[in-house]
Amino acid sequence: MLPTGQRLREYDIAAVEREIEVAPGVFYPAWTYNGQVPGPTIRVTEGDRIRIRFTNQGTHPHTLHFHGIHGARQDGIPGVMEAAPGQTVTYEFDAKPFGCHLYHCHSVPFKRHLHKGLYGAFIVDPDPQRHPDQVDVARSRLLGSSENQRWQELLMVMNAFDTNFDEENEVYAVNSISHAYMKQPIRIERDRPVRVYLINVTEFDPINSFHLHANFFNYYDHGTTLTPTSRTVDTVMLCQGQRGIIECSFADFEPGLYMFHAHQAEFAELGWMSAFEVVA
């Protein structure tokens, strides 16, 4: 806690160059945050103070640019909080607005730094005390609350990889590994609701999409509202950098496999194909 009573959240993040396996036997020379793609998820509560020590262990300049509200001096763009190789810089700002957001490198050339893997999820839970008219809904999104524990929460970052560097993607995925959730479907308990934090960071394609089979969901664009922006839909389209929250239920559904995937056939065939395994 800070002397003002504000909660302080501190993180250490490093830019690291390493190969990652994006499909069986297919390795990609990634630029990563803390050695992984997507980078570590930063999840805080609305109003928290965030302090991030960012170290550049790579061979190119890098930044942390957050999709959120902050001052110009914390924006993480070329020449502003940009870390040279071997340098450490510290970002500090308040977490707002609540929602499903992201962070990524904004150094130039921008498309290369993003496509190489420098991105991650930035989730800001609503503070129920700030939303007295919707306190129960706000508490259901607040990590650690009893209302939140009944939800099955998932993070899905839609991404792709240009493995031969011709500015066309050869591998598509959610969370970087092609067909991962078809080979090992995500287990879902039928009687507990599902919440998906969905983010699109796909380069070289204007949109990506999420389609759920045999069910419909409510969608919260950017996650910045406590009431759905779209009700009872089964497909959403997102441009790069767009994100949102999906909420659905399989209560009273028969157990079994329920597919979800991009509704661009090429993306699905090249790796962005997944399934939920609903169990009683």
C-alpha positions as CSV (number, residue, x, y, z in Angstrom):
1,M,0.0,0.0,0.0
2,L,1.1,3.6,-0.7
3,P,0.8,6.2,2.1
4,T,-2.4,7.4,0.4
5,G,-3.9,4.0,0.9
6,Q,-3.8,3.2,-2.8
7,R,-2.7,-0.4,-3.6
8,L,0.6,-0.7,-5.4
9,R,1.2,-3.5,-7.9
10,E,4.8,-4.1,-8.9
11,Y,6.1,-6.2,-11.8
12,D,9.4,-7.0,-13.5
13,I,9.2,-7.6,-17.3
14,A,12.1,-8.3,-19.7
15,A,12.3,-8.4,-23.4
16,V,14.0,-11.6,-24.4
17,E,14.8,-13.2,-27.8
18,R,14.1,-16.9,-28.0
19,E,12.7,-19.5,-30.3
20,I,9.2,-20.8,-29.6
21,E,7.4,-23.8,-31.1
22,V,4.2,-22.7,-32.8
23,A,3.3,-26.0,-34.4
24,P,4.8,-29.5,-34.1
25,G,8.3,-29.1,-35.3
26,V,7.8,-25.5,-36.4
27,F,10.0,-23.0,-34.5
28,Y,9.7,-19.3,-34.7
29,P,12.5,-16.8,-33.7
30,A,10.4,-14.7,-31.4
31,W,10.9,-11.5,-29.4
32,T,9.2,-12.1,-26.1
33,Y,8.2,-10.6,-22.8
34,N,9.7,-12.8,-20.0
35,G,10.4,-15.6,-22.5
36,Q,6.8,-16.2,-23.6
37,V,4.2,-15.3,-26.3
38,P,1.8,-13.9,-25.3
39,G,3.7,-12.1,-22.5
40,P,2.7,-12.5,-18.8
41,T,-0.9,-11.3,-18.0
42,I,-1.1,-8.2,-15.9
43,R,-4.3,-8.3,-13.9
44,V,-5.2,-5.5,-11.5
45,T,-8.2,-3.7,-10.0
46,E,-9.5,-0.4,-11.2
47,G,-7.6,2.4,-9.3
48,D,-4.5,0.4,-8.4
49,R,-1.1,2.0,-8.9
50,I,1.0,0.0,-11.4
51,R,4.8,0.0,-11.3
52,I,6.7,-2.0,-13.9
53,R,10.5,-2.3,-14.2
54,F,11.1,-3.1,-17.8
55,T,14.5,-4.4,-18.9
56,N,15.5,-4.8,-22.5
57,Q,17.6,-8.0,-22.8
58,G,17.2,-8.0,-26.6
59,T,19.3,-6.5,-29.4
60,H,16.7,-3.8,-30.6
61,P,15.0,-0.9,-28.8
62,H,11.7,-1.9,-27.1
63,T,8.9,-0.4,-25.1
64,L,5.8,-1.3,-23.2
65,H,2.7,0.5,-24.6
66,F,-0.5,0.0,-22.6
67,H,-4.0,0.3,-23.9
68,G,-5.4,2.3,-21.0
69,I,-5.5,5.8,-19.7
70,H,-2.2,7.4,-18.7
71,G,0.0,10.5,-19.2
72,A,2.0,11.1,-22.3
73,R,5.3,10.5,-20.4
74,Q,4.2,6.9,-19.8
75,D,3.0,6.1,-23.3
76,G,5.9,3.7,-24.4
77,I,6.5,5.0,-27.9
78,P,9.7,5.7,-29.8
79,G,11.6,8.3,-27.7
80,V,9.3,8.0,-24.7
81,M,10.1,5.4,-22.1
82,E,11.9,3.3,-24.8
83,A,14.6,1.0,-23.5
84,A,17.8,0.6,-25.4
85,P,19.4,-2.9,-25.3
86,G,20.7,-3.5,-21.8
87,Q,18.7,-0.6,-20.3
88,T,16.0,-0.7,-17.6
89,V,13.1,1.8,-17.5
90,T,10.2,2.1,-15.0
91,Y,6.6,2.7,-16.0
92,E,4.1,3.9,-13.4
93,F,0.5,4.9,-13.7
94,D,-3.0,4.2,-12.3
95,A,-5.1,1.3,-13.7
96,K,-8.1,2.7,-15.7
97,P,-10.6,2.1,-17.2
98,F,-11.7,-1.3,-16.2
99,G,-11.9,-3.8,-19.0
100,C,-10.0,-6.3,-21.2
101,H,-6.9,-4.5,-22.6
102,L,-3.5,-5.3,-23.8
103,Y,0.1,-4.1,-23.8
104,H,2.7,-4.3,-26.6
105,C,5.9,-2.9,-27.9
106,H,5.5,0.3,-30.0
107,S,9.1,0.6,-31.3
108,V,9.7,0.9,-35.0
109,P,9.2,-0.9,-37.3
110,F,5.9,-1.4,-35.4
111,K,4.6,-4.3,-37.4
112,R,7.8,-6.3,-36.9
113,H,7.9,-5.7,-33.1
114,L,4.3,-6.7,-32.7
115,H,4.4,-9.7,-35.1
116,K,7.5,-11.1,-33.5
117,G,5.6,-11.6,-30.2
118,L,5.9,-8.5,-28.0
119,Y,2.4,-8.3,-26.6
120,G,0.3,-9.5,-23.6
121,A,-3.0,-9.1,-21.8
122,F,-3.7,-6.2,-19.5
123,I,-6.9,-6.9,-17.5
124,V,-8.4,-4.3,-15.2
125,D,-11.1,-5.6,-12.9
126,P,-13.9,-3.2,-11.9
127,D,-13.8,-1.9,-8.3
128,P,-17.3,-2.8,-7.0
129,Q,-17.3,0.2,-4.7
130,R,-17.2,2.5,-7.8
131,H,-20.2,0.8,-9.3
132,P,-22.9,0.7,-6.6
133,D,-25.7,0.2,-9.1
134,Q,-24.1,-2.9,-10.5
135,V,-22.1,-4.2,-7.6
136,D,-22.9,-7.9,-8.1
137,V,-21.8,-7.8,-11.7
138,A,-18.7,-5.9,-10.8
139,R,-17.8,-8.4,-8.1
140,S,-18.3,-11.3,-10.5
141,R,-15.3,-9.9,-12.5
142,L,-13.2,-9.1,-9.4
143,L,-10.5,-11.8,-9.1
144,G,-10.6,-13.4,-5.7
145,S,-14.2,-12.6,-4.9
146,S,-16.7,-15.3,-4.1
147,E,-18.8,-14.2,-7.0
148,N,-15.8,-14.5,-9.4
149,Q,-14.9,-18.0,-8.2
150,R,-18.0,-19.6,-9.8
151,W,-16.9,-18.4,-13.2
152,Q,-14.6,-20.4,-15.5
153,E,-12.3,-17.6,-16.9
154,L,-10.1,-18.0,-19.9
155,L,-7.7,-15.8,-21.8
156,M,-7.5,-16.1,-25.5
157,V,-5.0,-14.1,-27.5
158,M,-5.6,-14.5,-31.3
159,N,-2.3,-14.4,-33.1
160,A,-0.5,-15.7,-36.1
161,F,3.1,-16.3,-37.4
162,D,4.8,-15.5,-40.7
163,T,7.3,-18.4,-40.5
164,N,9.0,-17.7,-43.9
165,F,9.0,-13.8,-43.5
166,D,7.0,-13.0,-46.7
167,E,4.4,-10.9,-44.8
168,E,1.8,-13.7,-45.1
169,N,0.9,-15.9,-42.1
170,E,1.5,-19.6,-42.3
171,V,0.4,-20.5,-38.8
172,Y,-2.7,-19.2,-36.9
173,A,-3.5,-19.8,-33.3
174,V,-5.1,-18.7,-30.1
175,N,-2.4,-18.4,-27.5
176,S,0.3,-19.1,-30.0
177,I,0.2,-22.9,-30.5
178,S,-1.8,-24.1,-33.6
179,H,-4.6,-26.6,-33.0
180,A,-3.6,-26.8,-29.3
181,Y,-7.2,-26.8,-28.0
182,M,-8.4,-29.3,-30.6
183,K,-5.8,-31.8,-29.5
184,Q,-6.5,-31.1,-25.9
185,P,-10.0,-29.5,-25.6
186,I,-10.6,-27.1,-22.8
187,R,-12.6,-28.8,-20.0
188,I,-15.7,-26.9,-19.0
189,E,-18.0,-27.7,-16.2
190,R,-21.6,-27.5,-17.5
191,D,-23.1,-25.8,-14.5
192,R,-20.6,-23.0,-14.2
193,P,-20.7,-20.0,-16.5
194,V,-17.8,-19.2,-18.9
195,R,-16.0,-15.9,-19.4
196,V,-13.4,-15.4,-22.1
197,Y,-11.1,-12.4,-22.3
198,L,-10.5,-12.2,-26.0
199,I,-7.7,-10.1,-27.7
200,N,-6.7,-9.9,-31.3
201,V,-3.1,-9.1,-32.2
202,T,-2.9,-10.7,-35.6
203,E,-0.6,-9.0,-38.1
204,F,-0.9,-9.1,-41.9
205,D,-4.7,-9.7,-41.8
206,P,-7.2,-6.9,-41.3
207,I,-9.5,-8.9,-39.0
208,N,-9.7,-12.0,-37.0
209,S,-12.9,-13.6,-35.5
210,F,-14.3,-15.9,-32.8
211,H,-17.2,-18.2,-33.6
212,L,-18.8,-20.6,-31.1
213,H,-20.6,-23.7,-32.2
214,A,-24.1,-24.8,-31.0
215,N,-24.4,-21.9,-28.5
216,F,-24.6,-18.1,-28.3
217,F,-22.9,-15.6,-26.0
218,N,-23.1,-12.0,-24.7
219,Y,-20.2,-9.7,-25.7
220,Y,-18.7,-6.7,-24.0
221,D,-16.7,-4.6,-26.5
222,H,-13.4,-3.7,-24.8
223,G,-14.9,-5.0,-21.5
224,T,-15.5,-1.5,-20.4
225,T,-19.2,-1.9,-19.6
226,L,-21.0,-4.1,-17.1
227,T,-23.9,-4.6,-19.5
228,P,-23.4,-6.4,-22.9
229,T,-22.8,-4.4,-26.0
230,S,-24.0,-7.3,-28.1
231,R,-26.5,-9.9,-26.8
232,T,-27.1,-13.4,-28.1
233,V,-24.5,-13.6,-30.8
234,D,-22.3,-16.5,-31.9
235,T,-19.6,-14.6,-33.9
236,V,-17.5,-11.5,-33.3
237,M,-15.0,-9.8,-35.5
238,L,-12.0,-7.9,-34.2
239,C,-9.4,-5.7,-35.9
240,Q,-5.8,-5.7,-34.5
241,G,-5.7,-4.3,-31.0
242,Q,-9.5,-4.8,-30.5
243,R,-10.6,-6.9,-27.6
244,G,-13.6,-7.8,-25.5
245,I,-15.2,-10.2,-23.0
246,I,-17.4,-13.1,-24.0
247,E,-19.8,-14.6,-21.5
248,C,-21.8,-17.8,-22.1
249,S,-23.3,-20.8,-20.3
250,F,-23.6,-24.5,-21.1
251,A,-26.1,-25.2,-18.3
252,D,-28.6,-27.9,-19.5
253,F,-26.5,-28.7,-22.5
254,E,-25.6,-32.3,-23.2
255,P,-21.9,-33.1,-22.4
256,G,-19.6,-33.3,-25.4
257,L,-17.3,-31.3,-27.6
258,Y,-18.3,-27.8,-28.7
259,M,-16.0,-26.3,-31.3
260,F,-14.9,-22.6,-31.4
261,H,-12.6,-21.1,-34.0
262,A,-12.0,-18.2,-36.4
263,H,-14.7,-18.1,-39.0
264,Q,-12.2,-17.5,-41.8
265,A,-11.7,-21.0,-43.1
266,E,-8.0,-20.4,-43.9
267,F,-7.3,-19.4,-40.3
268,A,-9.1,-22.4,-38.9
269,E,-7.4,-24.9,-41.3
270,L,-3.9,-23.3,-40.5
271,G,-4.3,-23.7,-36.7
272,W,-7.1,-21.5,-35.2
273,M,-9.4,-24.4,-34.4
274,S,-10.4,-25.3,-30.9
275,A,-13.0,-27.1,-28.7
276,F,-14.6,-27.0,-25.3
277,E,-15.2,-30.4,-23.6
278,V,-18.4,-29.8,-21.6
279,V,-18.7,-32.2,-18.7
280,A,-21.6,-32.8,-16.3
